[in-house]
Amino acid sequence: MLTVRKAQDRGQANFGWLDSHHTFSFGSYYDPQHMGFSALRVINDDVVKPGAGFDTHGHKDMEIISYVLEGSIEHKDSEGNIQTLPAGEFQLMSAGRGIYHSEYNASAGQDLRFLQIWIQPNVFGNKPGYQQKDFGKQNGLTPIATPNGEKGTLQIKQDASLYQLILQPGQQIDFEVTNGRNIYLHQVSGKLTVGNTELEAGDGAKVEQLTKISMANDKQEPVTALLFDLP
């Protein structure tokens, strides 16, 4: 079964310096029908004005992934990590028993756009951790985060995996679903055909009780999406 959440149906918060679209309930946006999916709790599509950002604030027991689409993030946290996260890179911050951090648009003239993703962990109270990597733009499914950090992936504290999907015009790919797993798709750019359903940028889709997902790009421009394999 495929359940689509259209981009225009997401929650929205606009503070001037920040324009954010929420796939699931977050902050002042509350919808009891959209509280998360399996261990996936947050997907926020954030656009931050030049020089603006999130002042120092705390997190606890959450796996927080940032994926930069445009611009770059200046990151600083209480564990001593001071990093710049440019477009195309992924960051995984494991909040563990508690961490404080700030995130700012590193540019004085260009908007920052990034996806902020929260996944609930399956272990709690651990030492906070920080990981960052550029996985490139290979066609097909590229593993980004896995429970064991295998093959150079980011190691996430949950029985969950995140994949980057890139398809060129005319390409297609199948994903075999392990019995009992839940899959979530978030469309980043382009138009992706999943079975008989078309996903556009910003759309999301819950995939339940299927053994295989067929994904295709039958348009004239590349497609980028994120695929979450969840417990």
C-alpha positions in Angstrom: 0.0 0.0 0.0 1.3 3.5 -1.0 0.0 6.5 1.0 1.0 9.8 -0.5 1.5 13.1 1.4 1.5 15.9 -1.1 4.0 18.8 -0.7 1.2 21.4 -0.5 -0.5 19.6 2.3 2.5 19.9 4.7 2.6 22.3 7.6 4.4 25.6 7.2 6.0 28.1 9.5 7.4 31.4 8.2 9.4 33.6 10.5 10.9 35.9 7.9 14.5 34.5 8.4 13.2 31.0 8.1 10.6 29.4 5.8 10.0 25.8 6.8 7.7 23.1 5.5 6.9 20.2 7.9 6.1 16.7 6.6 5.1 15.7 10.2 3.9 17.6 13.3 6.6 20.0 14.5 6.7 23.2 16.6 3.4 25.1 16.3 2.2 22.8 13.5 0.2 19.9 14.9 -1.8 17.2 13.0 -2.6 14.0 14.9 -2.8 12.2 11.5 0.9 13.1 10.8 3.0 12.5 13.9 5.7 10.5 12.2 6.1 7.1 10.6 7.8 4.2 12.4 11.0 5.7 13.9 10.9 8.6 11.5 9.8 11.7 13.4 10.7 14.8 11.5 11.3 15.9 7.9 11.6 19.7 7.7 12.4 21.4 4.4 14.1 24.6 5.7 15.1 27.8 3.8 17.2 30.1 5.9 18.0 33.7 4.8 21.6 34.8 4.5 23.4 35.3 7.8 20.5 33.9 9.8 20.1 30.6 11.6 19.3 28.6 14.7 20.8 29.9 17.9 22.4 27.5 20.4 19.8 25.0 21.5 19.7 21.5 23.0 18.7 18.0 21.9 18.6 14.7 23.7 18.2 11.1 22.5 17.5 11.8 18.9 19.4 11.0 15.6 19.4 14.2 13.6 20.3 14.2 9.9 20.9 17.3 7.9 21.1 17.2 4.1 22.1 20.4 2.4 20.4 21.1 -0.9 21.6 24.7 -1.5 24.2 26.9 0.2 26.1 25.7 3.3 25.6 25.4 7.1 28.0 26.6 9.7 27.7 24.1 12.6 29.0 24.4 16.1 28.2 22.1 19.1 29.1 21.5 22.7 31.3 18.5 21.8 33.7 20.8 20.1 32.7 20.2 16.5 33.0 23.3 14.4 32.2 22.4 10.8 31.0 23.8 7.5 28.4 21.6 5.7 28.2 22.4 2.0 25.5 21.5 -0.6 25.4 17.8 -1.3 26.7 16.7 2.1 25.0 14.7 4.9 25.5 15.3 8.6 24.4 12.9 11.4 24.4 14.3 14.9 23.6 11.7 17.6 22.2 13.8 20.5 22.7 10.9 23.0 22.5 12.1 26.6 22.5 15.7 25.5 24.1 18.1 23.1 23.9 21.8 22.4 24.5 23.2 18.9 23.9 26.1 16.6 23.3 26.2 12.8 23.7 29.2 10.6 23.6 30.1 6.9 27.3 30.5 6.1 26.6 32.9 3.2 26.0 36.6 3.4 24.2 36.6 0.0 22.7 33.2 -0.7 19.8 31.3 0.8 20.5 28.1 2.6 18.1 25.2 1.9 18.4 21.9 3.8 16.4 19.0 5.0 16.3 18.5 8.7 15.5 14.8 9.6 14.9 13.3 13.0 14.9 9.6 13.7 14.1 8.2 17.1 17.0 6.0 18.4 16.8 2.5 19.9 19.5 3.2 22.5 19.5 6.1 25.0 21.8 8.0 27.2 25.0 7.4 25.1 27.8 9.9 24.5 26.8 12.4 21.7 28.4 11.9 18.3 29.0 13.8 15.1 29.5 12.4 11.5 29.6 14.2 8.1 30.2 13.0 4.6 29.7 13.7 0.9 28.4 10.5 -0.8 28.5 12.0 -4.3 25.9 11.8 -7.0 26.0 8.2 -8.2 23.0 6.9 -10.1 20.8 4.4 -8.3 20.5 3.8 -4.6 23.4 4.9 -2.5 23.4 3.9 1.2 23.9 7.0 3.4 23.2 5.8 7.0 23.1 2.2 8.4 22.9 0.7 11.9 26.5 -0.7 11.6 28.1 2.1 9.6 29.0 -0.4 6.9 30.8 0.4 3.7 31.6 4.0 4.9 28.1 5.0 5.7 27.1 7.1 8.6 26.2 4.9 11.7 22.8 5.6 13.1 21.6 4.4 16.5 18.4 2.7 15.1 17.5 -0.3 13.1 17.0 2.0 10.1 18.8 2.8 6.9 18.7 5.9 4.7 19.4 5.8 0.9 19.9 8.5 -1.7 18.1 7.7 -4.9 19.2 9.3 -8.2 17.7 8.3 -11.5 18.5 9.8 -14.9 15.8 10.0 -17.6 14.7 6.5 -18.6 16.3 4.8 -15.7 14.4 2.6 -13.2 15.2 0.5 -10.1 13.5 -1.9 -7.8 13.9 -2.0 -4.0 13.2 -5.3 -2.3 11.4 -4.8 1.0 12.4 -7.1 3.9 9.3 -8.7 5.5 7.7 -6.5 8.1 9.7 -3.4 7.2 8.3 0.1 6.6 9.5 2.3 3.8 9.2 6.1 3.5 10.0 8.0 0.3 10.7 11.8 0.3 10.9 13.4 -3.1 13.7 16.0 -3.3 13.7 17.0 -6.9 12.2 15.9 -10.3 9.3 13.6 -10.7 9.5 9.9 -9.6 7.1 7.3 -10.7 6.5 4.7 -8.0 4.4 1.9 -9.4 1.5 3.8 -10.9 1.9 6.9 -8.7 3.9 10.0 -9.5 5.7 11.9 -6.8 6.8 15.5 -7.2 9.3 17.6 -5.3 8.3 17.8 -1.6 5.9 14.9 -1.8 6.3 12.0 0.6 4.9 8.4 0.5 4.5 5.7 3.2 5.0 2.3 1.7 3.5 -0.6 3.8 2.8 -4.3 3.2 4.7 -4.4 -0.2 7.5 -6.8 -1.0 9.0 -4.7 -3.8 9.0 -1.1 -4.8 9.4 -0.2 -8.5 10.7 3.3 -9.1 11.3 5.0 -12.5 12.2 8.3 -14.1 10.1 8.7 -17.2 10.7 12.4 -17.5 13.4 14.5 -19.2 15.3 15.6 -16.1 17.1 13.8 -13.3 15.3 12.7 -10.1 16.6 12.8 -6.6 14.8 11.2 -3.6 15.5 9.8 -0.1 14.4 6.3 0.8 14.1 5.4 4.5 14.0 1.6 5.4 12.4 1.6 8.9 11.5 -0.9 11.6 
